[in-house]
Amino acid sequence: MALSEGLLGTLTMKMLDTFVSIFLAVLWFSAFNQFIRTFKVGTWFPFAAEVVCFVQVMVLYYVAMTVAWLWRDRQVHLTTFTVCGAHYIAFAGIGATTSVQESLSAAVGDEWSVWSSVTSFAFVVMAIGFLMVVYALTWTFFRVDKTDDHSFQRSIDEMEIDITGLVSSFLATQAVRQAITGKFPQKHFFLQSAAWRSYPSSALQRNLMLAWSVMLTFVAAMVLPMFEEWSIKKGDRWTHLGFRFLKVFMVMMVAWGYLVWGSWQFYSQFNGDRMYGNMLFASLCTFVVLTVLYLLSMLQESDKVTSETARETNNITVSGLSLVAAWSWEHCFSLAFDVIGYRYDVGFEGLVPKLFMATAIPVILIPTYVKHVRAAVLAAEEAEEEEEEERKVRILERAGMTPQATGGTSPSRQHGQSPQSEPFAAATASSPLH
């Protein structure tokens, strides 16, 4: 499928791009998580593990910002670093926030308390607000005078939104799971394969999760294209970034929902070997994802789908599908790393072999990933940018607005955007999360 010409090859390459970046992030975070367990960081003081994860998030974020600035003229290196870095930082962010979410939820009531569930959802808003403040400070004190570096700005915007979208969607899914099951899910279910089946789910709970996922799917399909058209007409940078976040958040929520429902449904019937079960579930998810990608490519390349809104609705599902495939295999990766760390333990409870794998595997994998997968995705995105600009021009013309000759839009000045920032708005108008 990846070697196919046309849209099928493009969509499959995008799926592989997300898959590899998540795999690398899982590899690195597995080694870091082992460090936390080996040195019993959680016993140092209350919430010690969460504090260490939080410090790691902030350090990695500003390291990523610095490296991205140094590589601003090397597009392939820049985008590879920010894409992989976004997933790893998001994992660390999830690790730093889930325990706090659980503690706050338990502090205001028991597991079935309404206030407990409300607190879990309120914490999602608090986490988003905190990240927005961090990004605003970074923009004010570091990025505002670098708007001419379009590639750098766009890569950082994508990294920041991907981090916020992944962390907030994960926390929101945890809150939904708590509301459905009456129990807060185990910490780091993405690094504990047994946690997926630790809570025996009833048929009612599985049906509620499926209904929630289907509802989110229809809401995303109906609302996101309308919000995108509104953001194009408004034309300013912050509206565009707000839509980008909403888009990532909704797509990831849909992906988490189907993934949780699928795991509940699968493990309600499967009671065999853990690794075999993980591999069987991952293979099933991958088959479903590839089938959906194949059907999407057939519909978009046929005359059956002619609406621009319908095409855009199809495009935004690719990231969610990629997440489902990557996370289903992640449990196999994580369990395999634990087994290798246990079998080849030379001290420090398996930390040494995990650190070795976290160093050796990327050295082997990244060159092929950059040369073949990331390069193909970047080439496809460049072609999509031209189509996207033409689509924006048509939307503006239908709304009676005159597009700018430079590829920007006249509404940017109408809404108070300075002429200096117009090229930057045009440069940040596209997204890899289609």
C-alpha positions as CSV (number, residue, x, y, z in Angstrom):
1,M,0.0,0.0,0.0
2,A,2.8,2.4,0.8
3,L,4.4,1.8,-2.5
4,S,1.2,2.4,-4.4
5,E,0.8,5.4,-6.6
6,G,-1.7,8.1,-5.9
7,L,-3.7,8.8,-2.7
8,L,-3.4,5.3,-1.3
9,G,0.4,5.5,-1.1
10,T,0.2,9.0,0.4
11,L,-2.3,8.0,3.2
12,T,-0.3,4.9,4.0
13,M,3.0,6.8,4.2
14,K,1.3,9.3,6.6
15,M,0.1,6.4,8.8
16,L,3.6,4.9,8.8
17,D,5.1,8.4,9.6
18,T,3.0,8.7,12.8
19,F,3.5,5.0,13.6
20,V,7.3,5.3,13.6
21,S,7.4,8.5,15.5
22,I,5.2,7.0,18.2
23,F,7.3,3.9,18.3
24,L,10.4,5.9,18.9
25,A,8.7,7.9,21.6
26,V,7.5,4.7,23.3
27,L,11.1,3.4,23.2
28,W,12.5,6.5,24.9
29,F,9.8,6.8,27.4
30,S,10.0,3.1,28.3
31,A,13.6,3.7,29.3
32,F,12.8,6.8,31.3
33,N,9.9,5.0,33.0
34,Q,12.3,2.2,34.0
35,F,14.6,4.8,35.4
36,I,11.7,6.1,37.6
37,R,11.1,2.5,38.8
38,T,14.7,1.5,39.3
39,F,15.6,4.4,41.5
40,K,12.2,4.4,43.2
41,V,11.8,8.1,42.4
42,G,8.2,8.0,43.6
43,T,9.3,7.4,47.2
44,W,11.6,10.4,47.4
45,F,8.7,12.7,48.4
46,P,5.0,13.1,47.7
47,F,4.3,13.2,43.9
48,A,8.1,12.9,43.3
49,A,7.6,10.9,40.1
50,E,5.1,13.4,38.8
51,V,7.4,16.3,39.6
52,V,10.3,14.6,37.8
53,C,8.1,14.0,34.8
54,F,7.0,17.6,34.8
55,V,10.6,18.9,35.0
56,Q,11.5,16.6,32.2
57,V,8.6,18.0,30.1
58,M,9.7,21.6,30.5
59,V,13.4,20.8,29.9
60,L,12.6,18.8,26.8
61,Y,10.3,21.4,25.5
62,Y,12.9,24.2,25.7
63,V,15.6,21.8,24.4
64,A,13.3,21.0,21.4
65,M,12.8,24.8,20.9
66,T,16.5,25.4,20.8
67,V,17.3,22.5,18.5
68,A,14.5,23.5,16.2
69,W,15.9,27.0,16.0
70,L,19.4,25.6,15.2
71,W,17.9,23.3,12.5
72,R,15.5,25.9,11.1
73,D,17.1,25.8,7.6
74,R,17.1,22.0,7.4
75,Q,13.5,21.1,6.8
76,V,13.7,17.3,7.0
77,H,15.8,17.3,10.2
78,L,13.6,20.0,11.7
79,T,10.3,18.2,11.1
80,T,11.6,14.8,12.1
81,F,12.9,16.2,15.4
82,T,9.7,18.1,16.2
83,V,7.3,15.2,15.2
84,C,9.2,12.6,17.3
85,G,9.8,15.1,20.1
86,A,6.1,16.1,20.3
87,H,5.1,12.5,21.0
88,Y,7.8,11.9,23.6
89,I,7.1,15.2,25.4
90,A,3.3,14.3,25.3
91,F,4.1,10.9,26.9
92,A,6.0,12.7,29.6
93,G,3.2,15.2,30.0
94,I,0.7,12.4,30.4
95,G,2.9,10.8,33.0
96,A,3.1,14.1,34.9
97,T,-0.7,14.8,34.9
98,T,-2.6,11.5,35.2
99,S,-1.6,11.0,38.9
100,V,-2.6,14.6,39.7
101,Q,-5.9,14.1,37.9
102,E,-6.6,10.9,39.9
103,S,-5.6,12.5,43.2
104,L,-7.8,15.6,42.7
105,S,-10.7,13.4,41.7
106,A,-10.3,11.2,44.8
107,A,-9.9,14.3,47.1
108,V,-13.4,15.7,46.3
109,G,-15.4,12.4,46.5
110,D,-15.6,8.7,46.1
111,E,-15.2,7.1,42.7
112,W,-18.9,7.2,41.9
113,S,-19.4,10.8,43.1
114,V,-20.6,13.3,40.6
115,W,-18.1,15.8,41.9
116,S,-15.3,13.3,41.4
117,S,-16.1,13.0,37.7
118,V,-16.6,16.8,37.3
119,T,-13.2,17.4,38.9
120,S,-11.6,15.0,36.4
121,F,-13.1,16.9,33.5
122,A,-12.2,20.3,35.1
123,F,-8.5,19.1,35.4
124,V,-8.5,18.7,31.6
125,V,-9.4,22.4,31.2
126,M,-6.7,23.3,33.8
127,A,-4.0,21.3,31.9
128,I,-4.9,23.0,28.6
129,G,-4.8,26.4,30.3
130,F,-1.4,25.7,31.8
131,L,0.0,24.6,28.4
132,M,-1.5,27.7,26.7
133,V,0.2,29.9,29.3
134,V,3.6,28.2,28.7
135,Y,3.2,28.6,24.9
136,A,2.1,32.3,25.3
137,L,5.2,33.0,27.4
138,T,7.4,31.3,24.9
139,W,5.9,33.2,22.0
140,T,6.2,36.6,23.9
141,F,9.8,36.2,25.0
142,F,11.4,34.0,22.3
143,R,9.3,33.6,19.1
144,V,7.6,36.9,18.5
145,D,10.7,38.4,16.9
146,K,11.3,35.4,14.6
147,T,8.2,35.5,12.5
148,D,10.2,35.6,9.3
149,D,11.4,32.1,9.9
150,H,8.3,30.4,8.6
151,S,9.6,26.8,8.7
152,F,10.7,27.1,12.3
153,Q,7.4,28.8,13.4
154,R,5.2,26.2,11.7
155,S,7.2,23.3,13.1
156,I,7.0,24.7,16.6
157,D,3.3,25.4,16.3
158,E,2.7,21.8,15.1
159,M,4.8,20.4,18.0
160,E,3.0,22.5,20.6
161,I,-0.5,21.7,19.3
162,D,0.3,18.0,19.0
163,I,1.5,17.9,22.6
164,T,-1.6,19.7,23.9
165,G,-3.9,17.7,21.8
166,L,-2.4,14.3,22.9
167,V,-2.2,15.2,26.6
168,S,-5.7,16.8,26.8
169,S,-7.4,14.1,24.8
170,F,-5.8,11.4,26.9
171,L,-6.9,13.1,30.1
172,A,-10.4,13.7,28.8
173,T,-10.6,10.0,27.8
174,Q,-9.5,9.0,31.3
175,A,-12.4,11.2,32.7
176,V,-14.9,9.5,30.4
177,R,-13.7,6.1,31.4
178,Q,-14.1,7.1,35.0
179,A,-17.6,8.3,34.4
180,I,-18.5,5.1,32.6
181,T,-16.9,2.5,34.9
182,G,-16.9,4.4,38.2
183,K,-13.2,3.8,38.7
184,F,-10.3,6.0,37.7
185,P,-8.2,4.0,35.1
186,Q,-4.8,2.8,36.1
187,K,-1.9,5.2,35.5
188,H,-0.1,5.0,32.2
189,F,-2.4,2.5,30.5
190,F,-0.3,3.0,27.4
191,L,2.7,1.5,29.3
192,Q,0.8,-1.2,31.2
193,S,-0.8,-3.6,28.8
194,A,-2.6,-5.4,31.7
195,A,-4.4,-2.2,32.6
196,W,-6.6,-2.5,29.5
197,R,-8.2,-5.6,30.9
198,S,-7.8,-5.1,34.6
199,Y,-11.3,-3.7,34.9
200,P,-13.8,-6.4,33.7
201,S,-16.1,-4.3,31.5
202,S,-19.8,-5.0,31.3
203,A,-21.8,-5.0,28.1
204,L,-23.4,-1.8,29.1
205,Q,-20.0,-0.1,29.7
206,R,-18.7,-1.3,26.3
207,N,-21.9,0.0,24.6
208,L,-21.6,3.3,26.3
209,M,-18.0,3.7,25.1
210,L,-19.0,2.7,21.6
211,A,-21.9,5.2,21.6
212,W,-19.5,7.9,22.9
213,S,-17.0,7.2,20.1
214,V,-19.7,7.2,17.4
215,M,-21.2,10.4,18.7
216,L,-17.7,12.1,18.6
217,T,-17.2,10.8,15.1
218,F,-20.4,12.5,13.8
219,V,-19.6,15.7,15.8
220,A,-16.1,15.9,14.3
221,A,-17.3,15.2,10.8
222,M,-20.0,17.9,11.0
223,V,-18.3,20.6,13.1
224,L,-14.6,20.6,12.0
225,P,-15.2,21.5,8.4
226,M,-17.4,24.4,9.4
227,F,-14.9,25.6,12.0
228,E,-12.1,25.4,9.4
229,E,-14.1,27.5,6.9
230,W,-14.8,30.0,9.6
231,S,-11.1,30.2,10.6
232,I,-10.1,30.7,6.9
233,K,-12.5,33.6,6.6
234,K,-11.3,35.2,9.8
235,G,-7.8,34.8,8.7
236,D,-5.8,35.6,11.8
237,R,-3.1,33.5,13.4
238,W,-4.7,32.7,16.7
239,T,-8.0,31.6,15.2
240,H,-6.1,29.3,12.9
241,L,-4.1,27.8,15.8
242,G,-7.3,27.4,17.8
243,F,-8.9,25.5,15.0
244,R,-5.8,23.3,14.7
245,F,-6.0,22.4,18.4
246,L,-9.7,21.6,18.2
247,K,-9.0,19.5,15.2
248,V,-6.2,17.5,16.9
249,F,-8.2,17.2,20.1
250,M,-11.4,15.9,18.4
251,V,-9.5,13.4,16.2
252,M,-7.5,12.0,19.1
253,M,-10.6,11.8,21.3
254,V,-12.3,9.7,18.5
255,A,-9.2,7.5,18.2
256,W,-8.9,7.0,22.0
257,G,-12.6,6.2,22.2
258,Y,-12.5,3.5,19.6
259,L,-9.3,2.1,20.9
260,V,-10.6,1.8,24.5
261,W,-13.9,0.2,23.2
262,G,-12.0,-2.2,21.0
263,S,-9.7,-3.3,23.8
264,W,-12.7,-3.8,26.2
265,Q,-14.5,-5.8,23.6
266,F,-11.5,-7.9,22.7
267,Y,-10.3,-8.7,26.2
268,S,-13.9,-9.5,27.3
269,Q,-13.5,-12.6,25.0
270,F,-9.8,-13.3,25.2
271,N,-8.0,-14.9,28.2
272,G,-4.8,-16.3,26.7
273,D,-1.2,-15.4,26.8
274,R,-0.5,-11.6,27.2
275,M,1.9,-11.2,24.4
276,Y,-0.2,-13.3,22.0
277,G,-3.3,-11.3,22.9
278,N,-1.5,-8.0,22.4
279,M,-0.2,-9.1,19.0
280,L,-3.6,-10.4,18.0
281,F,-5.4,-7.2,19.0
282,A,-2.7,-5.1,17.3
283,S,-3.0,-7.1,14.1
284,L,-6.8,-6.8,14.1
285,C,-6.5,-3.0,14.6
286,T,-3.9,-2.7,11.9
287,F,-6.1,-4.7,9.5
288,V,-9.1,-2.4,10.2
289,V,-7.0,0.8,9.8
290,L,-5.5,-0.3,6.5
291,T,-8.9,-1.3,5.2
292,V,-10.3,2.1,6.1
293,L,-7.4,3.8,4.5
294,Y,-8.0,1.8,1.3
295,L,-11.7,2.7,1.3
296,L,-10.9,6.4,1.9
297,S,-8.5,6.4,-1.1
298,M,-11.1,4.7,-3.3
299,L,-13.8,7.2,-2.4
300,Q,-11.6,10.3,-2.7
301,E,-10.2,9.2,-6.1
302,S,-13.6,8.2,-7.5
303,D,-16.4,10.5,-8.6
304,K,-18.5,9.5,-5.6
305,V,-16.9,12.2,-3.4
306,T,-16.8,15.6,-5.0
307,S,-17.5,17.8,-2.0
308,E,-14.5,19.7,-0.6
309,T,-16.0,19.4,2.8
310,A,-16.4,15.6,2.4
311,R,-12.8,15.3,1.2
312,E,-11.5,17.3,4.2
313,T,-13.6,15.2,6.6
314,N,-12.0,12.1,5.1
315,N,-8.5,13.6,5.4
316,I,-8.7,14.5,9.1
317,T,-9.3,10.8,10.0
318,V,-5.9,9.7,8.9
319,S,-4.2,10.9,12.1
320,G,-6.7,9.2,14.3
321,L,-6.3,6.0,12.4
322,S,-2.5,6.3,12.7
323,L,-2.9,6.7,16.5
324,V,-5.0,3.5,16.7
325,A,-2.5,1.4,14.8
326,A,0.5,2.8,16.7
327,W,-1.0,2.5,20.1
328,S,-2.3,-1.0,19.6
329,W,1.3,-2.1,18.7
330,E,2.7,0.0,21.5
331,H,1.6,-2.6,24.0
332,C,3.6,-5.2,22.2
333,F,6.6,-3.0,22.1
334,S,6.3,-2.1,25.8
335,L,5.8,-5.7,26.9
336,A,8.7,-6.9,24.7
337,F,11.0,-4.2,26.2
338,D,10.0,-5.3,29.7
339,V,10.7,-9.0,28.8
340,I,14.1,-8.1,27.3
341,G,15.0,-5.9,30.3
342,Y,14.1,-8.7,32.7
343,R,15.8,-11.5,30.8
344,Y,19.0,-9.6,30.1
345,D,19.1,-7.7,33.4
346,V,22.7,-6.9,34.4
347,G,21.6,-4.8,37.3
348,F,19.3,-1.8,37.8
349,E,16.2,-3.9,37.1
350,G,16.5,-4.0,33.4
351,L,17.5,-0.4,32.9
352,V,20.8,-1.2,31.1
353,P,19.3,-3.2,28.2
354,K,16.5,-0.7,27.8
355,L,18.9,2.2,27.6
356,F,20.9,0.2,25.1
357,M,17.8,-0.4,22.9
358,A,16.7,3.3,23.3
359,T,20.1,4.3,21.8
360,A,20.8,1.5,19.2
361,I,17.3,1.1,17.6
362,P,16.9,4.8,16.7
363,V,20.4,4.8,15.2
364,I,19.3,2.0,12.9
365,L,15.8,3.1,12.2
366,I,15.9,6.9,11.8
367,P,18.1,7.0,8.6
368,T,15.6,4.8,6.7
369,Y,12.7,6.7,8.3
370,V,14.0,10.1,7.3
371,K,15.1,9.1,3.8
372,H,12.0,7.2,2.7
373,V,9.0,7.8,5.0
374,R,9.5,11.4,6.2
375,A,10.7,12.5,2.8
376,A,7.7,11.1,1.0
377,V,5.3,12.7,3.6
378,L,7.0,16.1,3.2
379,A,6.7,15.8,-0.6
380,A,3.0,15.0,-0.3
381,E,2.4,17.8,2.1
382,E,4.0,20.3,-0.3
383,A,1.6,19.2,-3.0
384,E,-1.3,19.4,-0.6
385,E,-0.4,22.9,0.4
386,E,-1.0,24.2,-3.2
387,E,-4.4,22.4,-3.3
388,E,-5.2,23.8,0.2
389,E,-4.4,27.4,-0.9
390,E,-6.7,27.0,-4.0
391,R,-9.4,25.7,-1.7
392,K,-9.0,28.7,0.6
393,V,-9.2,31.1,-2.3
394,R,-12.5,29.5,-3.4
395,I,-13.9,29.7,0.1
396,L,-13.0,33.4,0.4
397,E,-14.4,34.1,-3.1
398,R,-17.7,32.5,-2.2
399,A,-17.8,34.7,1.0
400,G,-17.1,37.8,-1.1
401,M,-13.6,38.3,0.2
402,T,-10.6,39.0,-2.0
403,P,-7.6,36.7,-1.6
404,Q,-4.2,38.4,-1.5
405,A,-1.8,37.9,-4.4
406,T,0.9,36.6,-2.1
407,G,-1.2,33.7,-1.0
408,G,-2.5,35.4,2.1
409,T,-6.0,36.7,2.6
410,S,-7.5,40.1,3.0
411,P,-9.3,39.3,6.2
412,S,-5.9,39.4,8.0
413,R,-5.9,43.2,7.8
414,Q,-9.6,43.4,8.4
415,H,-9.1,41.8,11.8
416,G,-6.1,43.8,12.9
417,Q,-3.3,41.7,11.7
418,S,-0.3,43.7,10.6
419,P,1.0,43.4,7.1
420,Q,4.3,42.1,8.4
421,S,2.5,39.0,9.9
422,E,0.6,38.2,6.7
423,P,3.3,36.0,5.1
424,F,3.6,34.2,8.4
425,A,-0.1,33.5,8.5
426,A,0.1,32.1,5.0
427,A,3.1,30.0,5.9
428,T,1.3,28.5,9.0
429,A,-2.0,27.8,7.1
430,S,-1.3,24.2,6.4
431,S,-1.0,21.2,8.7
432,P,0.3,17.7,8.5
433,L,-2.7,16.5,10.5
434,H,-5.1,16.1,7.6
